[in-house]
Amino acid sequence: MSTETPNLPGGAMSGLVASAVEYMVDAGQRSVLFLDIMRRRGDQYREHVAQTAPHVLQYAAELIIDGRKLDEPVNYALVRIIPPAGVEIDPERRPFIVVDPRAGHGPGIGGFKADSEIGVAMKAGHTCYFVGFLPEPMPGQTIERIARAEARFIEKVISLHPKADGKPCVIGNCQAGWAVMILASLRPELFGPLIIAGAPLAYWAGVHGKYPMRYSGGLLGGSWLTALTGDLGAGKFDGAWLVQNFENQNPSNTLWTKQYNVYSKVDTEADRYLEFERWWGGHVNLNAEEIQFIVDELFIGNNLAAGKIEMSDGQKVDLRNIRSPIVVFCSKGDNVTPPQQALDWILDCYADVDEIRAYGQTIVYTVHESIGHLGIFVSGGVAKKEHAEFSSNIDLIDVLPPGLYEATFEAKGEETTSSDLVVGQWVMRCEARTLDDIRAMGGNSPEDERRFATAKRVSELNLAAYKKFVQPWIKSMVTPQMAETMRNLHPLRLQYEALSSHNPWMTAVKSAADDIEESRKPVSKDNPFLVFQEQMSKQIVHMLDSWRDSQEALSEAIFLNVYGSPALQAAVGIDPKSEPSRRREMPPEHRAMLEKRIAELKSKIGDGGLREAGIRGLLYAGSVRGMVDERSLEALRNLRRQDTGARMTLSEFKMLVREQFFMLLLDQEAALAAIPKLLPENANERRAAFAAIREVLSASSEISGEVANRLNRVGELFGVDAGAASKVAPFDPKAKAS
């Protein structure tokens, strides 16, 4: 084989040599600067974990309740976020409460940036509160005890805002989402709208070929390993293991991309990287009993959606008890909580949309096309779009008639109809959906349900065997000092400690980095060696992604074959021929209450006045569109602002809308026929009220088709000419008859 160097023109050779020298100088400098960033990361980690209450909130906060001082102490606290300069808060708007996830990391992710859930809520005029936690759990702390503490927090917020137009809006991120849903089912009277972001509520759900985390419980033989980890921690579970699970889902990012991105952009990326790592490395602990509940009841048992979780007082957690609107935010790009896990609890709880309505429930969901799990509540772009719209239009969501809706967003432009009624940069609308829209996203077959039920049973058997034969020995051998040593030796912690200034070798790195900063010579963007570096990086990412995909495919195949075995299913008490259904029937007591409420509403169809007639007419004409637009609500708000007399509160208005909606649903013709009896004799008042209906309907789009036909019928019922009424000023609330 020839080893001769190819003949290159002298100019090309010298240019290549110059490029090589330039790249080598830059690469050497970047390597030292990268190591110095790692040193700073390690120092930041040590400072962060040394704090009593470490967090990454970017806002000043005032302590309201310290959970450690409650009768049943917990390591949670309620704080009020102090608005930054220039942000005006409306004390009459409902407060927001952001509950952070305790999934191995420290608190603060909901207020990690200025453009965050907290930030956009305050910009919309809402007072904001934050529920965070300390690194160490209190002795005896359980998930149930935390729920009771959070109920105390919400009660306190309500007491601080007696004039607020509605109960608090509560945001639950990731693990906090299911915790908030549990509490809302137990104490529904405390809650305004719920925003549940990236929260696994139906953990078994998914589709083949994706989302392998749902198989992990079965592949590990169940939750006995969770119990063992808690016992090795002397009653505490190290949250670093939860963080490790997240990292294992994306090895190319964990092992390469995250670090390479800093190395390749070492002059500009350090601050952003260190800011995120301060949160990512702030590991916290859970009591063994807490994590055992989470794994047994949710991750493996999938008992939340099935209504099988029971509190110590015997009260069962039934998500159908929630009376507040629920906003579910998920993403197709989230491999931790995919849309199926975020939404399929709806299929478990309700037979159809009519049953959702029978429970008086309003569910709104939105599915992002690509954002990852953390981006749902970290990304500034998401905060400025989805979360900003939720915050600005939370009243729209609160007064929606019961049913299932999908929130969609359209960029506001010059051609946007009634753009002056759009609060932000996006037009939000809630479009009516059915359960078939959720089923169309994919889900489990009956065979899959049997597999997961088998994995659950195997977990129960293995856990029982561990507790009987192994746990006593482990507990007798492990001391708190041994447990602390093992936590300190966790690989995720060591990677921070090893490269901190605590390592004497890193002193030389700092000195060299200081010198390089003064003589830094970045490589030119078109340097061929830099281009080759980028190509190599892409190849490494591709290789790691391919390895991950093959491992996930293998894991899925093992799970499906092992737990799909009819012999194993029969051995653990699962009928291999059964077609399990997790959907629950409506309880007889609720059906009796519903029948009583239906009779009551039918008897009230002829009650009321101009206000009831106006809302009834508006709902009849507008419902044919199958969606509600934020511009229509803003038009209603404008009419409400004109009301200088006694006005309805938001909760009263919500009740009015719901009653009129159900009357139309139960007996549309009778409800319409009763409208003339509700109207005042004054023709001007009737014309003005009809003009207000037209104004609200035209705020979002042109009135045409079936909407126009229905509006004409409403006009006839009001005794006015629909065309002439368009020239009449809207109804003056001061002249209302009721």
SVG drawing of the C-alpha trace seen along z (x, -y; Angstrom):
<svg xmlns="http://www.w3.org/2000/svg" viewBox="-94 -52 100 74">
<polyline fill="none" stroke="black" stroke-width="0.4" points="0.0,0.0 1.4,-3.4 2.1,-5.8 3.1,-8.8 1.5,-12.1 -0.8,-13.3 0.8,-16.1 -0.9,-19.4 0.0,-22.8 2.2,-24.8 -0.4,-27.4 -3.0,-24.7 -0.6,-22.8 0.4,-26.0 -3.2,-26.9 -4.0,-23.5 -1.1,-23.7 -2.2,-27.2 -5.8,-25.9 -4.4,-23.0 -2.3,-25.3 -5.3,-27.6 -7.6,-24.7 -5.0,-23.1 -4.6,-26.4 -8.3,-26.9 -8.9,-23.3 -6.3,-23.5 -7.7,-26.7 -11.3,-25.4 -10.2,-22.2 -8.7,-24.3 -11.7,-26.6 -14.1,-23.6 -12.3,-22.1 -12.5,-25.4 -16.3,-25.5 -16.4,-22.0 -14.5,-23.3 -17.0,-26.1 -19.8,-23.6 -18.3,-21.6 -17.8,-24.6 -21.4,-25.8 -22.6,-22.3 -20.8,-22.3 -22.1,-25.8 -25.7,-24.9 -26.0,-21.7 -24.4,-23.4 -27.4,-25.8 -30.3,-25.1 -32.9,-25.8 -31.3,-25.6 -33.4,-26.6 -33.1,-28.1 -35.9,-30.6 -35.1,-33.8 -37.4,-35.8 -37.4,-37.1 -39.8,-35.4 -41.5,-35.8 -42.1,-32.8 -45.8,-32.3 -45.9,-28.8 -43.0,-26.6 -44.3,-23.0 -41.8,-21.9 -43.8,-23.7 -47.1,-22.1 -48.6,-19.6 -47.7,-16.9 -44.4,-18.4 -43.2,-18.1 -40.2,-19.5 -42.5,-21.7 -43.0,-25.5 -45.3,-28.1 -43.8,-31.3 -45.2,-34.4 -43.3,-35.6 -42.4,-39.3 -43.1,-40.9 -40.1,-42.5 -40.0,-46.2 -42.5,-47.2 -44.8,-44.3 -48.3,-45.3 -50.5,-42.9 -54.3,-43.0 -55.4,-42.0 -58.8,-41.0 -57.5,-38.5 -57.2,-34.9 -53.8,-33.9 -51.6,-31.3 -49.8,-28.6 -46.9,-26.7 -46.1,-23.4 -42.7,-22.1 -41.9,-18.4 -40.0,-16.5 -38.4,-14.0 -34.9,-13.9 -34.0,-17.6 -34.3,-20.6 -37.1,-23.2 -37.5,-26.3 -37.8,-25.0 -41.2,-26.7 -39.5,-30.1 -36.2,-29.2 -36.2,-32.1 -38.0,-35.4 -40.0,-33.8 -41.4,-31.1 -44.7,-29.9 -44.4,-32.3 -43.1,-35.1 -46.0,-35.0 -48.6,-34.6 -47.4,-37.8 -47.3,-39.6 -50.9,-38.7 -51.6,-40.4 -51.9,-37.4 -50.3,-37.2 -48.0,-34.2 -47.2,-31.7 -44.7,-28.8 -44.7,-25.5 -41.1,-24.2 -39.3,-21.8 -36.0,-21.2 -33.5,-18.5 -34.2,-16.3 -37.7,-14.9 -39.1,-15.1 -39.3,-11.9 -42.5,-10.0 -43.4,-12.1 -45.7,-10.5 -47.4,-11.4 -50.7,-11.7 -49.2,-14.0 -47.8,-16.2 -51.2,-16.4 -52.7,-17.6 -50.0,-20.2 -50.6,-21.5 -54.3,-21.8 -53.3,-24.0 -51.2,-26.1 -54.1,-26.6 -56.5,-27.5 -54.0,-30.1 -53.8,-31.6 -57.6,-31.7 -57.7,-33.6 -55.2,-36.1 -57.3,-36.9 -60.9,-37.3 -61.8,-39.6 -60.2,-37.5 -62.5,-36.7 -62.1,-32.9 -60.2,-30.2 -56.5,-29.8 -55.2,-28.4 -52.8,-25.6 -50.0,-24.5 -48.5,-21.0 -45.3,-20.2 -44.3,-16.6 -44.5,-14.6 -46.3,-17.5 -49.1,-17.1 -50.4,-13.8 -49.9,-15.0 -52.1,-18.1 -54.7,-15.9 -54.9,-13.6 -55.4,-16.5 -58.0,-18.1 -60.0,-14.9 -60.0,-14.8 -60.5,-18.6 -62.3,-19.9 -63.6,-22.9 -60.2,-24.5 -59.3,-24.7 -59.8,-26.9 -58.4,-25.7 -55.7,-23.1 -52.8,-23.2 -51.0,-19.8 -47.8,-20.0 -45.9,-16.8 -47.5,-14.7 -47.8,-10.9 -51.4,-10.1 -51.8,-6.8 -48.4,-5.3 -49.1,-2.0 -50.2,-3.9 -48.2,-4.3 -47.5,-2.8 -45.1,-0.1 -41.7,-1.3 -41.7,-4.3 -41.6,-5.4 -39.6,-2.5 -39.7,-3.9 -43.1,-2.3 -41.5,1.1 -38.8,0.5 -40.8,1.7 -41.5,5.1 -37.9,5.5 -36.6,5.0 -38.9,7.5 -41.1,4.8 -40.7,2.5 -38.6,4.7 -35.5,2.8 -37.1,-0.4 -37.5,1.0 -33.9,2.3 -32.6,-1.2 -34.6,-2.8 -33.3,-0.3 -29.7,-0.8 -30.4,-4.5 -31.4,-3.8 -35.0,-4.8 -34.2,-7.4 -34.3,-7.1 -31.6,-9.0 -33.2,-11.3 -30.0,-11.0 -31.3,-7.6 -34.4,-9.3 -32.2,-11.8 -30.1,-8.8 -33.3,-7.4 -33.9,-10.6 -30.3,-10.6 -30.5,-7.0 -33.4,-7.9 -31.1,-10.0 -27.5,-8.7 -26.4,-10.8 -27.3,-14.0 -26.0,-12.7 -22.7,-11.3 -21.9,-13.7 -24.2,-16.5 -24.6,-18.4 -20.8,-18.6 -19.9,-19.0 -22.3,-21.9 -20.3,-23.7 -16.9,-22.7 -17.8,-23.8 -19.3,-27.1 -17.1,-27.7 -17.0,-31.5 -20.8,-31.9 -22.4,-28.8 -20.9,-28.7 -23.5,-30.8 -26.5,-29.0 -25.0,-25.6 -24.0,-26.5 -27.5,-27.9 -29.2,-24.7 -26.6,-22.4 -27.3,-24.2 -30.8,-22.8 -30.0,-19.4 -27.3,-18.6 -29.3,-19.7 -30.4,-16.2 -32.8,-15.7 -33.9,-12.8 -37.3,-11.2 -38.5,-9.0 -38.5,-5.3 -42.3,-5.2 -42.9,-8.1 -41.1,-6.6 -42.6,-3.1 -46.1,-4.7 -45.1,-6.4 -43.7,-3.3 -46.3,-0.8 -49.4,-3.0 -48.5,-4.9 -45.5,-3.6 -46.2,0.1 -49.7,0.2 -51.2,-2.5 -53.9,-2.9 -54.5,-6.6 -56.5,-6.5 -58.2,-3.3 -59.5,-4.9 -57.8,-2.3 -55.7,-4.6 -57.1,-4.9 -56.1,-7.3 -55.6,-6.2 -59.1,-7.4 -60.6,-5.1 -61.3,-7.9 -60.7,-6.8 -58.9,-9.0 -61.4,-9.4 -60.3,-11.9 -64.0,-12.2 -64.5,-14.1 -62.5,-17.1 -64.8,-20.0 -62.3,-22.5 -61.4,-22.7 -58.3,-20.6 -55.7,-21.8 -53.4,-19.0 -50.2,-20.1 -48.1,-17.4 -45.8,-16.9 -45.1,-14.3 -41.4,-14.9 -41.6,-14.0 -40.2,-10.5 -40.8,-10.6 -44.5,-11.5 -45.9,-11.0 -49.3,-12.2 -50.9,-8.8 -49.7,-8.8 -50.9,-12.4 -54.3,-11.9 -55.4,-8.2 -56.7,-8.6 -59.7,-10.3 -60.5,-7.1 -60.3,-5.2 -62.7,-7.6 -65.3,-8.4 -67.3,-6.5 -67.8,-9.5 -68.1,-13.3 -71.6,-13.1 -70.3,-11.3 -67.6,-14.1 -70.5,-16.6 -72.5,-14.4 -69.7,-15.0 -69.7,-18.7 -66.1,-18.4 -64.2,-20.6 -61.0,-19.1 -58.7,-21.1 -55.6,-19.5 -52.9,-20.7 -50.2,-18.6 -47.0,-20.2 -45.4,-18.7 -41.8,-18.5 -40.7,-20.0 -39.0,-17.6 -40.1,-16.8 -38.2,-19.6 -39.0,-22.1 -42.7,-21.9 -42.0,-23.9 -38.4,-25.3 -38.5,-26.5 -38.8,-30.3 -40.5,-29.8 -43.2,-27.6 -43.7,-30.0 -44.2,-32.9 -46.7,-31.0 -48.7,-28.2 -48.2,-29.2 -48.7,-32.9 -52.0,-32.1 -53.2,-29.8 -52.4,-32.6 -54.0,-35.3 -57.1,-33.3 -57.6,-31.3 -61.0,-32.9 -62.0,-31.6 -61.1,-28.1 -62.9,-28.5 -66.2,-29.4 -66.1,-26.9 -69.2,-24.6 -68.4,-21.1 -66.8,-18.8 -63.6,-17.9 -61.6,-20.5 -58.2,-20.9 -56.5,-24.3 -55.0,-25.5 -52.9,-28.6 -52.7,-30.8 -50.2,-33.6 -51.7,-37.0 -51.1,-38.9 -52.3,-42.0 -55.2,-40.1 -56.4,-38.6 -60.1,-39.4 -60.6,-41.7 -56.9,-41.7 -57.5,-44.4 -59.3,-41.7 -56.2,-39.4 -54.2,-39.9 -50.9,-38.4 -49.2,-37.4 -51.3,-34.3 -55.0,-33.6 -56.1,-30.8 -59.2,-28.8 -60.7,-25.8 -62.1,-23.3 -64.6,-20.6 -63.2,-17.1 -64.4,-13.5 -62.7,-10.5 -62.0,-9.2 -59.5,-12.1 -57.5,-10.8 -57.8,-7.1 -56.5,-8.2 -53.1,-9.0 -52.7,-5.3 -52.7,-3.2 -52.7,0.3 -54.4,3.3 -56.1,5.8 -53.0,8.0 -50.9,5.0 -53.2,4.5 -52.8,8.1 -49.0,7.8 -48.9,4.8 -51.4,6.4 -49.1,9.4 -46.0,7.2 -48.0,5.6 -48.8,8.9 -45.2,10.1 -44.0,6.9 -46.4,7.6 -45.1,11.1 -41.4,10.1 -41.9,7.2 -43.6,9.5 -40.8,12.0 -38.2,9.3 -39.9,7.9 -40.1,11.3 -36.7,12.8 -34.3,10.0 -35.4,6.7 -34.8,7.5 -31.2,8.4 -30.6,5.2 -32.1,3.0 -30.1,4.6 -26.8,4.0 -27.2,0.5 -26.4,-2.5 -27.2,-6.1 -23.4,-6.7 -23.1,-4.0 -26.1,-5.3 -24.7,-8.8 -21.4,-7.5 -23.2,-5.6 -25.1,-8.7 -21.9,-10.7 -20.4,-8.1 -23.2,-8.1 -21.7,-8.6 -23.8,-11.7 -22.5,-13.4 -18.9,-12.3 -18.8,-13.9 -19.4,-17.2 -17.1,-16.7 -14.2,-15.3 -13.7,-18.4 -14.4,-21.0 -11.7,-23.2 -11.6,-20.6 -9.4,-18.7 -5.9,-20.3 -5.3,-19.6 -8.1,-22.0 -6.1,-24.9 -3.7,-24.7 -6.7,-24.6 -8.1,-27.8 -4.7,-29.6 -4.3,-28.4 -7.9,-29.5 -7.3,-33.0 -4.3,-33.3 -6.1,-32.0 -9.0,-34.5 -6.4,-37.3 -5.1,-35.7 -8.2,-33.8 -8.1,-33.1 -11.3,-31.4 -11.0,-29.4 -12.7,-30.7 -16.1,-29.3 -15.0,-27.9 -11.9,-26.1 -12.0,-22.6 -10.9,-20.9 -13.8,-22.6 -16.1,-21.3 -14.7,-17.8 -15.2,-18.1 -18.8,-18.9 -19.2,-15.9 -17.6,-13.7 -19.9,-15.0 -22.9,-14.1 -21.6,-10.6 -21.1,-10.1 -24.7,-11.3 -26.0,-9.0 -24.0,-6.0 -25.3,-6.7 -28.9,-7.2 -28.7,-3.9 -27.4,-2.1 -30.3,-3.6 -32.8,-2.6 -31.5,1.0 -31.6,1.3 -35.1,-0.1 -36.3,2.3 -34.7,5.2 -36.2,4.1 -39.7,3.8 -39.3,7.3 -38.3,8.8 -41.2,7.2 -43.8,8.1 -42.7,11.7 -42.1,12.4 -45.2,10.8 -47.2,11.8 -46.6,15.5 -50.0,17.2 -48.2,19.5 -46.9,16.7 -50.2,14.8 -52.1,17.9 -49.5,18.5 -50.0,15.1 -53.8,15.1 -54.3,13.2 -56.7,14.8 -54.8,15.1 -58.1,14.9 -59.6,11.9 -60.1,8.5 -59.4,6.2 -61.1,2.8 -60.0,0.2 -62.9,-2.1 -65.2,-2.5 -69.0,-2.7 -70.7,-5.7 -71.5,-5.0 -75.3,-4.6 -75.1,-7.6 -73.7,-9.9 -76.4,-8.7 -79.1,-9.4 -77.6,-12.9 -77.5,-13.5 -81.1,-12.5 -82.1,-14.9 -80.1,-17.7 -81.6,-17.0 -85.1,-17.3 -84.1,-20.5 -82.7,-22.1 -85.7,-21.2 -88.0,-22.8 -86.0,-26.0 -86.0,-26.4 -88.7,-29.1 -86.9,-31.0 -84.8,-34.0 -84.7,-37.2 -82.8,-39.1 -79.4,-37.9 -80.4,-34.2 -82.1,-34.7 -78.9,-36.4 -76.6,-33.6 -79.0,-31.0 -79.2,-32.6 -75.5,-33.1 -74.8,-29.5 -77.3,-28.2 -76.0,-30.2 -72.3,-29.9 -72.2,-26.2 -72.5,-25.1 -69.0,-26.3 -67.6,-23.7 -65.1,-26.0 -64.7,-29.0 -62.2,-31.8 -60.4,-34.1 -61.7,-37.1 -65.3,-36.2 -64.4,-36.1 -62.6,-39.5 -65.8,-40.9 -67.8,-39.6 -65.2,-41.2 -65.6,-44.5 -69.4,-44.3 -68.8,-43.4 -66.5,-46.3 -69.3,-48.7 -71.4,-47.4 -71.1,-50.0 -73.9,-48.5 -74.0,-45.3 -72.1,-42.7 -72.0,-39.0 -68.8,-37.4 -66.9,-35.1 -68.1,-32.1 -71.7,-33.3 -71.3,-33.9 -69.7,-30.4 -72.7,-28.9 -75.1,-30.8 -73.3,-29.6 -73.3,-26.0 -77.0,-26.0 -78.0,-27.5 -75.7,-25.1 -77.2,-22.1 -80.8,-23.3 -80.1,-23.5 -78.4,-20.1 -81.3,-18.5 -84.2,-20.0 -83.1,-22.5 -86.6,-23.2 -88.1,-23.8 -85.2,-26.0 -85.5,-28.1 -89.3,-28.3 -89.0,-29.8 -86.8,-32.7 -89.6,-35.2 -91.0,-34.7 -87.7,-35.7 -87.4,-39.0 -88.5,-42.4 -91.3,-44.3 -88.9,-47.2 -88.1,-46.7 -84.9,-48.7 -83.5,-46.5 -84.2,-43.4 -82.6,-44.9 -79.5,-46.0 -79.1,-42.5 -79.4,-40.9 -76.8,-43.3 -74.4,-42.2 -74.9,-38.5 -74.0,-39.5 -70.9,-41.4 -69.6,-38.5 -70.2,-36.0 -68.5,-38.3 -65.5,-38.9 -63.7,-35.7 -65.0,-35.3 -67.7,-36.3 -71.2,-35.2 -72.3,-32.9 -73.8,-29.5 -75.5,-27.7 -74.4,-30.3 -76.2,-33.0 -79.3,-30.7 -79.3,-30.2 -78.7,-33.8 -81.7,-34.7 -83.8,-32.3 -82.6,-34.0 -83.5,-37.3 -87.0,-36.1 -87.3,-34.9 -86.1,-38.3 -88.6,-40.0 -86.0,-41.9 -84.8,-42.0 -81.4,-40.4 -80.1,-42.8 -81.4,-45.9 -80.1,-44.8 -76.5,-44.9 -76.8,-48.7 -78.0,-48.9 -75.6,-49.7 -75.0,-46.7 -77.1,-46.1 -76.4,-48.5 -76.1,-46.3 -77.3,-49.2 -80.7,-48.8 -81.0,-45.0 -84.2,-43.6 -82.7,-40.9"/>
</svg>
